[in-house]
Amino acid sequence: MSVKLAEVIAVLDAAYPPSLAQSWDSVGLVCGDPDDAIDSVTVAVDATADVAATVGPRGLLLAHHPLLLRGVDTVAASTPKGALIHQLIKAGAALFTAHTNADSANPGVSDALAEVLGLTVDGVLDPISAGGDIDKWVVFVPAADAETVRSALFAAGAGHIGDYSHCSWSVAGTGQFLPLEGAAPAIGTVGSVEQVAEDRIEVVAPARLRARVLAAMRAAHPYEEPAFDVLSLAALPSGVGIGRIGTLAEPVRFADFVARAATVLPQTTWGVRAAGDPDAPVSRVAVCGGAGDSLLGAAAAAGVDVYLTADLRHHPADEHRRASDVALVDVAHWASEYPWCAQAAALLRAHFGAALPVSVCDLRTDPWNIESVKGMS
C-alpha cells in the first residue's frame, strides 16, 4: 500500500495549521509532487546536505527550519541550497517545512521541549487569541418581520459558529418610540407614542463583513430608523501560541534543574548556560523552543521560577535579571527544537502505521562544532 505525499501533507497541516505561521515565515511544501507516492519520512530540525543524504529515494524530508526563508532568485545546482533541492529531486524525494506553525500548534515544539524536561503543561506563554474580530449584532424588529430580517442577516454571512450556520437567539419584548416632525414611520403616526411587539435578534458575524451585514439588515428591516447594537467581542484563549508554562512533579534546586536540562537535551558545544540562585527552589517553568528573548517580558509576568529558551543575548538577559527574579536557562537553538522531531514522527506513525516508515535524523545540525577549553598552566 503506497502513501501519497498529499495524504501526509494533510496530516501535517491538520496538526500544524499553516494559518498559525507568522506572516514573515515560509512553511509547507518546498519541492515534490503532492500526487507522487512516498516510501518514507525523515524528520529533522534543519535541511542540510548531510541530512538530505539520509533521505531515501521517494522519501520526504520533514524539516522544522525553512530552507528558503528569505527571497531567492535562483535554485541553481551551483548554489548550496539549490544543490540540496536538486539532490532531493533527483532522488524523487520531497521537502516540507513546519516552522512557526509547529511552534504555535498544540502540541507543538515547546510542548515537546516541556515533556523532555518533565513539565506538565498548563498554559501558553504567548497565546494566540481565538474568536477575535467578531461582532455580535443585536437587532430590534417587529415580530411579524423577524424572520425576514433574520434570513437577510444569514444571507449576508452572519450566524456562523464553528461548524454551524443560521445561528441566532431571539426574545420577545416591547419597543417604544415617538415619531417626530419629518419622520415617515412604517408603524404609528407622527406625534404619538407607539408601542410595538418586537423581537430582539442576536447573531454573530466576522467584523470584516460589517458593511455587508449592515446593508442587508437595513434593506430587510421595515423601520425608517432601525434600532440595533454592534458589539465587538473579546478574543478568548485558544490553547495555541508560542512557548509553554508547566509545573514540575516535585520542586528541585535551580542548579539541579539546569543539570537536568543538560542531561535530557542533546549535547552541543553551546552547552547549557544559566543565571540565577543555584539553591532557589524551582516548581513552575516557562519554555520556548528556539530563539526566545523576545518573550522575556512575558516570562517575567507569568509567575514562573525559571525561563528556559535559546539564543539569549547579553543585554536583554542582563536587563531581565536586574528587573526580575525569574532565573534564566539558555540552551542551543537546535537542541531546544530537536525534541519536536520525535513528536512529529510519532504523529505520522500513529496515522500511517506500517504503511509509511518514519525516522528521526540523529545528525547534529547545530552550526557550532568546536568547543574551546582554556588550558591550565
Residue pairs with C-beta under 8 A, 6 or more apart in sequence:
1 355
2 37
2 38
2 39
2 355
3 37
3 38
3 352
3 355
3 356
4 34
4 35
4 36
4 37
4 38
5 29
5 32
5 33
5 34
5 35
5 36
5 37
5 38
5 60
5 94
6 34
6 35
7 352
8 38
8 41
8 60
8 96
8 348
8 352
8 356
9 28
9 29
9 34
9 96
11 347
11 348
11 351
11 352
12 62
12 96
12 98
12 344
12 347
12 348
13 28
15 105
15 344
15 347
16 27
16 98
16 101
16 102
16 105
16 108
17 101
17 105
18 27
18 28
18 101
19 101
20 100
20 101
20 104
20 105
20 128
20 240
21 27
21 99
21 100
21 101
21 104
22 100
25 66
25 69
25 99
25 100
25 101
26 66
26 68
26 69
26 97
26 99
27 66
27 97
27 98
27 99
27 100
27 101
28 96
28 97
29 94
29 95
29 96
30 47
30 66
30 67
30 68
30 85
30 94
30 95
30 96
30 97
31 85
31 88
31 89
31 94
31 95
32 60
32 88
32 93
32 94
32 95
32 96
33 94
36 58
36 92
36 94
37 58
38 58
38 59
38 60
38 94
38 356
39 56
39 57
39 58
39 59
39 356
39 357
40 55
40 56
40 58
40 59
40 60
40 356
40 357
40 358
40 359
41 59
41 60
41 61
41 62
41 345
41 348
41 356
41 357
41 358
41 359
42 51
42 54
42 55
42 56
42 59
42 60
42 61
42 62
42 358
42 359
42 360
42 361
43 62
43 63
43 341
43 342
43 344
43 345
43 358
43 359
43 360
43 361
44 51
44 61
44 62
44 63
44 64
44 341
44 360
44 361
44 363
44 365
45 63
45 64
45 65
45 334
45 337
45 338
45 340
45 341
45 365
46 63
46 64
46 65
46 334
46 365
47 61
47 63
47 65
47 67
47 84
47 95
47 97
48 84
48 363
48 365
49 80
49 83
49 84
49 87
50 363
50 365
51 61
51 63
51 361
51 363
51 365
52 61
52 84
52 87
52 88
52 93
53 87
54 361
54 363
55 61
55 88
55 91
55 93
56 91
56 93
57 91
57 92
57 93
58 91
58 92
58 93
59 91
59 93
59 94
60 93
60 94
60 95
60 96
61 88
61 93
61 94
61 95
61 96
62 96
62 97
62 98
62 344
62 348
63 95
63 96
63 97
63 98
64 97
64 98
64 99
64 102
64 109
64 337
64 340
64 341
65 97
65 99
66 97
66 99
67 81
67 84
67 85
67 95
67 97
68 75
68 81
72 81
74 82
75 81
75 82
75 85
75 86
76 82
77 83
77 86
85 95
88 94
88 95
98 344
100 242
102 108
102 109
102 340
102 344
103 109
103 110
103 242
103 289
103 290
104 128
104 240
104 241
104 242
105 240
106 124
106 239
106 240
107 343
108 240
108 340
108 343
109 289
109 290
109 337
109 339
109 340
110 125
110 242
110 243
110 244
110 287
110 288
110 289
111 121
111 244
111 343
112 289
112 339
112 340
112 342
112 343
113 244
113 287
113 288
113 289
113 308
113 336
113 337
113 339
113 340
114 121
114 244
114 246
114 285
114 287
115 339
116 264
116 265
116 339
117 246
117 260
117 261
117 264
117 285
117 287
117 308
118 248
118 249
118 260
118 264
119 244
119 246
119 247
119 248
119 285
119 287
120 246
120 247
120 248
120 249
121 244
121 245
121 246
122 245
122 246
122 247
123 244
123 245
123 246
123 302
124 237
124 239
124 240
124 241
124 242
124 243
124 244
124 245
125 241
125 242
125 243
125 244
125 245
125 286
125 287
125 288
125 295
125 298
125 299
125 302
126 241
126 242
126 243
126 295
126 298
127 237
127 238
127 239
127 240
127 241
128 238
128 240
128 241
129 235
129 236
129 237
129 238
130 235
130 236
130 237
130 238
131 233
131 234
131 235
131 236
132 235
133 206
133 207
133 208
134 204
134 205
134 206
134 207
134 232
134 233
135 204
135 205
135 206
135 207
135 210
135 213
135 230
135 231
135 232
135 233
136 202
136 203
136 204
136 230
136 231
136 233
137 153
137 158
137 201
137 202
137 203
137 204
137 205
137 213
137 217
137 228
137 229
137 230
138 200
138 201
138 202
138 228
138 229
138 230
138 231
139 149
139 153
139 200
139 201
139 202
139 203
139 217
139 221
139 226
139 227
139 228
140 173
140 175
140 198
140 199
140 200
140 201
140 226
140 227
140 228
141 149
141 198
141 199
141 201
141 221
141 222
141 223
141 226
142 175
142 187
142 196
142 197
142 198
142 199
142 222
142 223
143 172
143 197
143 198
143 199
145 220
145 221
145 222
146 170
146 199
146 201
148 220
149 201
149 217
149 220
149 221
150 168
150 170
150 201
150 203
151 220
152 216
152 217
152 219
152 220
153 159
153 168
153 201
153 203
153 205
153 213
153 216
153 217
153 220
154 165
154 166
154 168
154 203
155 216
156 205
156 209
156 212
156 213
156 215
156 216
156 217
157 205
157 206
157 209
157 212
157 213
158 203
158 204
158 205
158 209
158 213
159 165
159 166
159 167
159 168
159 203
159 204
159 205
160 167
160 204
160 205
161 167
161 204
167 203
167 204
168 201
168 202
168 203
169 201
169 202
169 203
170 199
170 200
170 201
170 202
171 199
171 200
172 197
172 198
172 199
172 200
173 197
173 198
173 199
173 200
174 195
174 196
174 197
174 198
175 195
175 196
175 197
175 198
175 227
176 193
176 194
176 195
176 196
177 185
177 188
177 193
177 194
177 196
178 191
178 192
178 193
178 194
179 185
179 188
179 189
179 190
179 191
179 192
179 194
180 190
180 191
181 190
181 191
183 190
183 224
183 225
184 224
185 194
185 223
185 224
186 222
186 223
186 224
187 194
187 196
187 222
187 223
188 194
188 196
204 233
205 213
207 232
210 230
214 230
217 226
217 228
218 226
242 288
242 292
242 295
243 286
243 287
243 288
243 292
243 295
243 298
243 299
243 309
244 286
244 287
244 288
245 284
245 285
245 286
245 302
245 304
246 284
246 285
246 287
247 283
247 284
247 285
248 257
248 282
248 283
248 284
248 285
251 281
251 282
251 283
252 260
252 281
252 282
253 278
253 279
253 280
253 281
253 282
254 274
254 276
254 277
254 278
254 279
254 280
254 281
254 282
254 305
254 306
254 327
255 274
255 278
255 279
257 282
257 285
257 306
257 329
258 272
258 274
258 329
261 272
261 308
261 329
261 331
262 271
262 272
265 272
265 331
265 332
265 335
265 336
265 338
265 339
266 334
266 335
266 338
266 364
267 335
268 331
268 332
268 334
268 335
268 364
268 366
268 368
269 332
269 366
269 368
269 369
269 370
269 371
270 331
270 332
270 335
270 366
270 368
271 331
271 332
271 371
272 329
272 330
272 331
273 312
273 329
273 330
273 331
274 327
274 328
274 329
274 330
275 317
275 321
275 327
275 328
275 330
276 306
276 321
276 327
276 328
277 327
280 305
280 327
281 305
282 305
282 306
282 327
283 305
284 302
284 303
284 304
284 305
284 306
285 304
285 305
285 306
285 307
285 308
286 295
286 298
286 299
286 302
286 304
286 306
286 307
286 308
286 326
287 307
287 308
287 309
287 336
288 295
288 307
288 308
288 309
288 310
288 336
289 309
289 310
289 336
289 337
289 339
289 340
290 309
290 310
290 311
290 333
290 336
290 337
291 309
291 310
291 311
291 333
292 307
292 309
292 310
292 311
292 312
293 309
293 311
293 312
293 313
293 316
293 317
295 307
295 309
296 307
296 316
296 317
296 319
296 320
299 307
299 320
299 324
299 326
300 307
300 320
300 323
300 324
300 326
302 326
304 326
305 326
305 327
306 326
306 327
306 328
306 329
307 326
307 327
307 328
307 329
308 328
308 329
308 330
308 331
308 336
309 329
309 330
309 331
309 336
310 330
310 331
310 332
310 333
310 335
310 336
310 337
311 330
311 333
312 328
312 330
317 328
317 330
320 326
320 328
321 328
332 366
332 368
333 366
334 364
334 365
334 366
334 367
335 366
341 360
341 361
342 360
345 358
345 359
345 360
348 356
348 358
349 356
349 358
352 358
